[in-house]
Amino acid sequence: MDKKDFAYRSPQMIGENMFAKYAVLVPLLESPEGTLLLFERRSDKLRRQPGEICFPGGKLEPGETALVCALRETAEEIGVETAQIDVFGPGDIFVSPFNTIIYPFIGLVKNYGYVFNPEEVAEIITVPLEFFLNNPPEKYKSTLLSMRDADFPYERIPGGENYPWGSGTRDVLFYQYQRHLIWGITARIVHSAAELIARYHLC
């Protein structure tokens, strides 16, 4: 590569190598009542986020693309073959302030038998797509603060310990569907995916 190649490079995210990367599938099901979104309730035996509602997915393995990861994890968790999944395309990427990047994909799962891997999944939950299209999520503010380690070199920066550090806020979203609470990152991905599905007439 040389100078003439620079204008055509794809920009990378600064510090991206410090982020844990995950991929999920936003699975759609066809039913006589209309299009459904499929969710899992995570097994209570899991170390991370037991009992919470999420989409099938997981962490990228070395050398694995986000799409391959989403399909692999979906097949493992809800007992389908990858050939049963018709991927429409990528959703919008979610970047967490907690060093996590999530790559969603939207797709249709065909001939699903409502089975799942009980080691990872406690329950399969379906929600009509129409619910998310017609009901905006509840929004609550969460404040993000900048904290520093004890050995931070305050003496090297203007203002020292009185430096005016910034803070930020983010919206935490909640959807309540019957007895099921869908919130946090999953709710953010649902909200984005529902808008994309409507905008591009995916269903």
Rosetta silent file (secondary structure, phi, psi, omega in degrees, C-alpha in Angstrom):
SEQUENCE: MDKKDFAYRSPQMIGENMFAKYAVLVPLLESPEGTLLLFERRSDKLRRQPGEICFPGGKLEPGETALVCALRETAEEIGVETAQIDVFGPGDIFVSPFNTIIYPFIGLVKNYGYVFNPEEVAEIITVPLEFFLNNPPEKYKSTLLSMRDADFPYERIPGGENYPWGSGTRDVLFYQYQRHLIWGITARIVHSAAELIARYHLC
SCORE:     score description
SCORE:     0.000 S_00000001
   1 L     0.000  148.911  176.594    0.000    0.000    0.000 S_00000001
   2 L  -144.731 -168.690 -172.274    1.089    3.560   -0.613 S_00000001
   3 H   -57.914  -36.381 -176.856   -0.281    7.107   -0.576 S_00000001
   4 H   -68.653  -21.913  179.009   -2.657    6.592   -3.509 S_00000001
   5 H   -79.453  -19.873 -170.527   -4.407    3.760   -1.608 S_00000001
   6 H   -60.665  -41.050 -176.471   -5.122    5.899    1.435 S_00000001
   7 L   -63.893  -18.402 -175.077   -8.189    7.679    0.023 S_00000001
   8 L  -107.412    4.268 -179.060   -9.884    4.329   -0.585 S_00000001
   9 L   -71.159  152.121  173.569   -9.186    2.648    2.748 S_00000001
  10 L   -86.996  122.577 -178.687  -12.079    1.620    4.981 S_00000001
  11 L   -61.033  142.045  175.329  -11.807    3.548    8.253 S_00000001
  12 L  -104.782  157.314  177.323  -11.256    1.453   11.353 S_00000001
  13 L   -81.307  127.048  178.153  -12.535    2.252   14.821 S_00000001
  14 L   -63.761  128.064  179.990   -9.769    3.576   17.075 S_00000001
  15 L    81.171    9.663 -176.261   -9.269    1.118   19.926 S_00000001
  16 H   -58.793  -31.271 -179.028  -11.458   -1.534   18.284 S_00000001
  17 H   -66.791  -12.825  178.909   -9.029   -4.254   19.313 S_00000001
  18 H   -88.296   -6.329 -176.174   -9.910   -3.498   22.944 S_00000001
  19 L   -94.311  141.178  167.956  -13.589   -4.397   22.409 S_00000001
  20 E   -78.492  136.165 -174.234  -15.166   -7.811   22.899 S_00000001
  21 E  -115.014  131.252 -179.163  -17.125   -8.651   19.733 S_00000001
  22 E  -129.015  159.734  174.567  -20.421  -10.514   19.621 S_00000001
  23 E  -137.167  143.866  178.962  -22.977  -11.315   16.933 S_00000001
  24 E  -134.029  157.205  170.176  -26.682  -12.094   17.237 S_00000001
  25 E  -104.654  133.877  169.559  -29.510  -13.117   14.964 S_00000001
  26 E   -94.651   95.043 -170.729  -32.814  -11.250   15.107 S_00000001
  27 E   -85.482  130.783  174.543  -34.945  -14.269   14.133 S_00000001
  28 E  -105.097  143.106  175.427  -38.288  -13.815   12.426 S_00000001
  29 E  -124.020  141.510  173.071  -40.916  -16.545   12.246 S_00000001
  30 E   -91.227  138.419  178.681  -43.911  -16.701    9.966 S_00000001
  31 E  -144.731  163.479  177.847  -47.191  -17.667   11.627 S_00000001
  32 L   -59.025  -25.328 -179.181  -50.914  -17.563   10.768 S_00000001
  33 L   -87.597   -4.405 -178.214  -51.171  -14.545   13.094 S_00000001
  34 E   122.322 -171.876 -177.120  -48.373  -12.666   11.326 S_00000001
  35 E   -77.808  135.929  178.721  -44.631  -12.232   11.728 S_00000001
  36 E  -115.554  149.212  166.749  -43.133  -13.059   15.127 S_00000001
  37 E   -98.330  135.381  179.915  -39.791  -12.181   16.681 S_00000001
  38 E   -99.671  132.271  175.078  -38.111  -15.072   18.456 S_00000001
  39 E  -126.302  162.408  171.101  -36.281  -14.557   21.743 S_00000001
  40 E  -113.725  148.292  161.305  -34.608  -16.828   24.253 S_00000001
  41 E  -100.423  122.637 -175.042  -34.735  -16.664   28.015 S_00000001
  42 E   -65.224  144.214  179.534  -31.236  -17.492   29.142 S_00000001
  43 L   -58.761  143.782  176.510  -30.757  -20.513   31.367 S_00000001
  44 L   -70.195  -10.576 -179.759  -30.555  -19.791   35.085 S_00000001
  45 L   -85.433  -10.056 -177.201  -27.414  -21.943   35.115 S_00000001
  46 L   -75.938  147.698 -178.805  -25.423  -19.474   33.014 S_00000001
  47 L   -73.070  -40.837 -177.400  -22.806  -17.283   34.686 S_00000001
  48 L   -98.625  126.442  173.757  -23.590  -14.151   32.657 S_00000001
  49 L    50.036   50.398  178.130  -27.091  -12.622   32.717 S_00000001
  50 L   -62.535  140.400  175.071  -28.983  -15.745   33.827 S_00000001
  51 L    80.459   -4.708 -178.509  -32.722  -15.602   33.231 S_00000001
  52 L   -85.089  157.311 -179.391  -32.619  -12.564   30.939 S_00000001
  53 E   -92.371  134.020 -177.000  -34.323  -12.376   27.555 S_00000001
  54 E  -152.243  178.745  170.573  -32.046  -12.044   24.535 S_00000001
  55 L   -93.883  156.762  173.766  -31.539  -13.031   20.917 S_00000001
  56 L   -64.244  139.039 -179.406  -29.494  -16.109   19.978 S_00000001
  57 E   165.527 -176.249 -179.412  -25.856  -15.221   19.562 S_00000001
  58 E   179.561 -168.293 -174.317  -22.472  -15.156   21.181 S_00000001
  59 E   -82.807  139.348  177.785  -18.834  -14.113   21.056 S_00000001
  60 L   -65.498  136.504  173.771  -16.854  -14.229   17.831 S_00000001
  61 L   -87.152  158.582 -179.006  -14.224  -16.930   17.717 S_00000001
  62 L   -54.211  130.053  178.686  -10.745  -16.129   16.309 S_00000001
  63 L    78.551    2.888 -175.972  -10.897  -15.702   12.526 S_00000001
  64 L   -94.620  139.425  174.199  -14.688  -15.922   12.466 S_00000001
  65 L   -79.037  160.923  179.709  -16.893  -13.386   10.707 S_00000001
  66 H   -61.701  -40.909 -179.718  -19.813  -11.849   12.547 S_00000001
  67 H   -64.508  -45.075  178.734  -22.335  -13.557   10.251 S_00000001
  68 H   -60.371  -40.958  177.941  -20.788  -16.985   10.702 S_00000001
  69 H   -61.308  -47.599 -178.742  -20.816  -16.437   14.468 S_00000001
  70 H   -60.616  -41.863  179.701  -24.489  -15.437   14.510 S_00000001
  71 H   -69.374  -42.539 -179.879  -25.496  -18.487   12.457 S_00000001
  72 H   -61.711  -48.275 -177.974  -23.328  -20.883   14.478 S_00000001
  73 H   -66.101  -38.868  178.436  -24.627  -19.668   17.810 S_00000001
  74 H   -63.044  -44.413  178.874  -28.239  -19.674   16.617 S_00000001
  75 H   -60.643  -41.642 -178.692  -27.917  -23.258   15.376 S_00000001
  76 H   -68.112  -37.549 -170.800  -26.391  -24.329   18.689 S_00000001
  77 H   -86.781  -36.381 -175.701  -28.922  -22.562   20.889 S_00000001
  78 H  -116.877   14.784  168.714  -32.272  -23.143   19.165 S_00000001
  79 L    64.754   42.433  175.558  -31.607  -26.433   17.383 S_00000001
  80 L  -119.442  162.689  170.384  -31.845  -25.420   13.743 S_00000001
  81 L   -88.170  149.715  179.873  -29.638  -26.009   10.733 S_00000001
  82 H   -61.863  -25.137  178.051  -28.072  -22.950    9.178 S_00000001
  83 H   -66.357  -18.215  178.409  -29.880  -23.881    5.944 S_00000001
  84 H   -81.480   -5.751 -175.044  -33.143  -23.077    7.756 S_00000001
  85 E  -106.752  118.379  176.361  -32.088  -19.454    8.224 S_00000001
  86 E   -99.252   99.726 -176.153  -32.710  -16.982    5.418 S_00000001
  87 E   -79.919  121.780  179.106  -30.531  -14.002    6.349 S_00000001
  88 E   -78.768  -33.667 -179.052  -31.932  -10.742    4.962 S_00000001
  89 E   154.750 -177.250 -177.287  -28.860   -8.721    5.887 S_00000001
  90 E   -81.226  144.592  167.660  -27.070   -6.909    8.703 S_00000001
  91 L   -84.492 -173.882  177.740  -28.753   -4.757   11.280 S_00000001
  92 L   -80.357  142.934 -174.877  -27.118   -1.665   12.720 S_00000001
  93 L   -76.105  137.520  176.789  -24.078   -2.261   14.912 S_00000001
  94 E  -104.299  124.010  177.097  -24.411   -1.638   18.647 S_00000001
  95 E  -111.280  117.373 -178.578  -21.374   -0.187   20.420 S_00000001
  96 E   -87.009  146.546  173.655  -21.566   -0.393   24.191 S_00000001
  97 L   -69.335   -2.582 -178.413  -19.752    2.090   26.452 S_00000001
  98 L  -108.780   38.915  171.436  -18.506   -1.006   28.261 S_00000001
  99 L    62.202   42.512  177.362  -16.078   -2.167   25.544 S_00000001
 100 E  -134.470  137.528  173.065  -18.476   -4.413   23.643 S_00000001
 101 E  -119.679  132.694  179.731  -19.533   -4.387   19.984 S_00000001
 102 E  -121.955  128.026  179.646  -22.569   -6.383   18.849 S_00000001
 103 E  -105.790  105.069  178.198  -23.256   -7.180   15.192 S_00000001
 104 E   -88.122  150.418  171.825  -26.951   -8.050   14.612 S_00000001
 105 E  -130.257  143.000 -178.733  -28.319   -9.825   11.547 S_00000001
 106 E  -107.937  130.515 -178.403  -31.988  -10.029   10.605 S_00000001
 107 E  -159.395  164.097 -179.991  -33.321  -13.232    9.121 S_00000001
 108 E   -99.794  129.055  174.885  -36.220  -15.623    8.751 S_00000001
 109 E   -97.798  122.293 -175.871  -36.093  -19.024   10.458 S_00000001
 110 L  -100.473  142.100  173.916  -38.016  -21.612    8.448 S_00000001
 111 L    55.044   46.083 -179.491  -39.733  -24.736    9.790 S_00000001
 112 L   -78.014  132.519 -176.851  -38.724  -24.107   13.384 S_00000001
 113 L   -97.240   11.863  178.809  -39.754  -26.899   15.744 S_00000001
 114 L    56.328   43.180  171.843  -39.556  -24.865   18.976 S_00000001
 115 L  -107.625  165.861  179.886  -36.674  -26.892   20.365 S_00000001
 116 L  -162.573  165.822  178.697  -33.637  -25.466   22.160 S_00000001
 117 L   -86.825  108.749 -174.355  -30.452  -26.357   23.999 S_00000001
 118 L   -67.314  -14.971  175.809  -31.425  -26.524   27.705 S_00000001
 119 L   -69.134  -25.941 -177.151  -27.825  -25.932   28.778 S_00000001
 120 L  -116.753  -25.941 -171.343  -28.087  -22.384   27.440 S_00000001
 121 E  -123.895  131.397  177.795  -31.780  -21.667   26.978 S_00000001
 122 E   -93.727  -26.774 -172.516  -34.601  -21.960   29.508 S_00000001
 123 E  -164.990  144.741  171.141  -37.482  -20.929   27.269 S_00000001
 124 E   -98.476  133.429 -178.004  -38.348  -19.772   23.753 S_00000001
 125 E  -124.715  134.902  174.796  -40.446  -16.621   23.622 S_00000001
 126 E  -120.699  141.343 -179.461  -42.216  -15.177   20.593 S_00000001
 127 E  -132.567  132.852  177.686  -43.587  -11.657   20.298 S_00000001
 128 E   -58.367  133.392  175.707  -45.573  -10.282   17.352 S_00000001
 129 H   -54.282  -37.297 -178.663  -43.479   -7.905   15.270 S_00000001
 130 H   -56.278  -33.000  178.792  -46.509   -5.613   15.224 S_00000001
 131 H   -58.821  -45.045 -178.211  -46.105   -5.065   18.975 S_00000001
 132 H   -74.347  -28.961  178.194  -42.698   -3.426   18.477 S_00000001
 133 H   -72.526  -29.192 -173.556  -43.871   -1.453   15.446 S_00000001
 134 H  -105.022   -7.947 -176.243  -46.841   -0.003   17.332 S_00000001
 135 L  -127.809  105.322  177.333  -45.453    0.409   20.848 S_00000001
 136 L   -65.571  150.593 -179.853  -42.449    2.646   21.466 S_00000001
 137 L   -72.407  155.987  166.978  -40.183    1.507   24.282 S_00000001
 138 E   -71.917  145.069 -178.742  -40.072    3.123   27.693 S_00000001
 139 E  -125.682  133.936  176.892  -36.879    5.161   28.081 S_00000001
 140 E  -132.230  140.544 -177.659  -34.897    5.847   31.228 S_00000001
 141 E   -82.362  140.373  172.682  -31.668    7.832   31.537 S_00000001
 142 E  -126.877  129.760 -177.614  -28.496    6.261   32.857 S_00000001
 143 E   -91.726  134.705  177.946  -25.509    8.471   33.697 S_00000001
 144 E  -107.023  125.267 -178.077  -22.013    7.399   32.697 S_00000001
 145 L  -111.964  148.530  177.074  -19.174    8.701   34.842 S_00000001
 146 L   -92.556  118.339  179.085  -15.451    8.780   34.149 S_00000001
 147 L  -115.698  145.060 -177.659  -13.489    7.035   36.923 S_00000001
 148 L  -120.659  152.597  177.969   -9.717    6.846   37.134 S_00000001
 149 L   -67.793  160.163 -177.472   -7.292    4.394   38.708 S_00000001
 150 L   -60.992  -29.121 -176.893   -5.509    5.333   41.941 S_00000001
 151 L   -94.791   16.985 -179.302   -2.187    5.771   40.118 S_00000001
 152 L   -60.251  133.284 -175.123   -3.590    8.167   37.478 S_00000001
 153 L   -82.348   72.339 -179.563   -0.919   10.886   36.813 S_00000001
 154 H   -56.938  -32.208 -176.012   -2.993   13.969   37.638 S_00000001
 155 H   -65.215  -11.395 -176.921    0.184   16.029   37.952 S_00000001
 156 H   -96.678   -5.527 -176.313    0.732   15.715   34.202 S_00000001
 157 L  -117.435  151.533  178.946   -2.545   17.252   33.043 S_00000001
 158 L   -59.394  131.206  178.377   -3.856   20.846   33.242 S_00000001
 159 L    89.396  -13.290  178.871   -5.870   21.352   36.408 S_00000001
 160 H    55.477 -132.800 -178.157   -4.608   18.185   38.055 S_00000001
 161 H   -67.572  -13.870  178.721   -7.253   16.497   40.203 S_00000001
 162 H   -94.703   13.160  178.704   -9.607   19.404   39.425 S_00000001
 163 L   -57.597  135.086 -176.434   -9.617   18.689   35.688 S_00000001
 164 L   -79.360   77.942  179.773  -13.219   19.115   34.399 S_00000001
 165 L   -63.298  142.789  177.360  -13.907   15.558   33.299 S_00000001
 166 L   -83.097  164.030  171.950  -16.981   15.074   31.158 S_00000001
 167 L  -135.840  168.667 -178.607  -19.854   12.709   31.809 S_00000001
 168 E  -143.726  172.374  175.828  -22.540   11.341   29.551 S_00000001
 169 E  -131.378  158.306  172.788  -25.948    9.741   29.520 S_00000001
 170 E  -141.664  154.781  176.800  -27.540    6.946   27.563 S_00000001
 171 E   -85.377  132.158  170.433  -31.103    5.724   27.195 S_00000001
 172 E  -104.321  121.538 -173.587  -31.972    2.364   28.734 S_00000001
 173 E   -98.521  147.619  177.755  -34.982    0.931   26.884 S_00000001
 174 E  -133.658  132.331  166.324  -37.739   -1.318   28.248 S_00000001
 175 E  -119.538  130.599  173.810  -40.459   -3.280   26.457 S_00000001
 176 E  -112.121  114.067  177.051  -43.035   -5.107   28.549 S_00000001
 177 E  -119.897  110.514 -174.979  -44.928   -7.773   26.603 S_00000001
 178 L    51.866 -123.166 -178.689  -47.310   -9.747   28.790 S_00000001
 179 L   -89.756    2.901 -172.317  -45.086  -11.276   31.504 S_00000001
 180 E  -101.645  126.372  175.069  -41.890  -10.785   29.520 S_00000001
 181 E  -101.898  121.472  176.705  -39.505   -7.882   30.097 S_00000001
 182 E  -114.526  116.876 -171.991  -37.186   -7.096   27.193 S_00000001
 183 E  -145.338  176.334  173.578  -34.733   -4.413   28.174 S_00000001
 184 H    67.890 -138.659 -176.885  -31.212   -3.048   27.881 S_00000001
 185 H   -61.275  -42.373 -179.875  -29.080   -4.012   24.906 S_00000001
 186 H   -60.254  -41.885  178.703  -31.666   -6.467   23.561 S_00000001
 187 H   -64.604  -36.645  177.555  -34.319   -3.743   23.604 S_00000001
 188 H   -63.931  -41.760  179.796  -31.955   -1.385   21.751 S_00000001
 189 H   -68.430  -40.492  176.638  -31.372   -4.009   19.059 S_00000001
 190 H   -58.297  -48.552 -176.991  -35.127   -4.750   18.834 S_00000001
 191 H   -59.198  -45.600  178.641  -35.931   -1.062   18.410 S_00000001
 192 H   -65.365  -45.916 -177.537  -33.352   -0.661   15.651 S_00000001
 193 H   -63.912  -40.827 -179.721  -34.304   -3.907   13.902 S_00000001
 194 H   -61.975  -40.211  177.791  -38.026   -3.106   13.927 S_00000001
 195 H   -64.491  -41.381  179.195  -37.315    0.248   12.254 S_00000001
 196 H   -66.525  -41.488  179.466  -35.164   -1.426    9.604 S_00000001
 197 H   -60.011  -43.358  179.966  -37.765   -4.134    8.955 S_00000001
 198 H   -69.858  -42.359 -175.474  -40.437   -1.480    8.423 S_00000001
 199 H   -65.433  -38.598 -176.106  -38.201    0.828    6.352 S_00000001
 200 L  -101.139    6.754  176.748  -37.037   -1.900    3.993 S_00000001
 201 L    52.727   50.283 -177.941  -40.336   -3.864    3.943 S_00000001
 202 L   -74.232  -19.659  179.062  -38.565   -7.065    5.014 S_00000001
 203 L  -129.845    0.000    0.000  -41.852   -8.669    6.050 S_00000001
